[in-house]
């Protein structure tokens, strides 16, 4: 489960899509960029390969809830 999820716009003009994300997963902090096409680029390391699909799904759900609703 993702904990302490936070996001902020990448650009001053908030009309431009793109967000900087940070969160904890399995007691490790991760940072990523969420692109306008829904792509996720991890910065400084990504979760384990067996967890990546699940983490990306949770990020998409959180972004839909917080940004797009």
Beta strands, then each sheet from edge to edge (+ up, - down):
strand 1: 2-9
strand 2: 19-25
strand 3: 28-34
strand 4: 40-43
sheet 1: 1+ 2- 3+ 4-
end
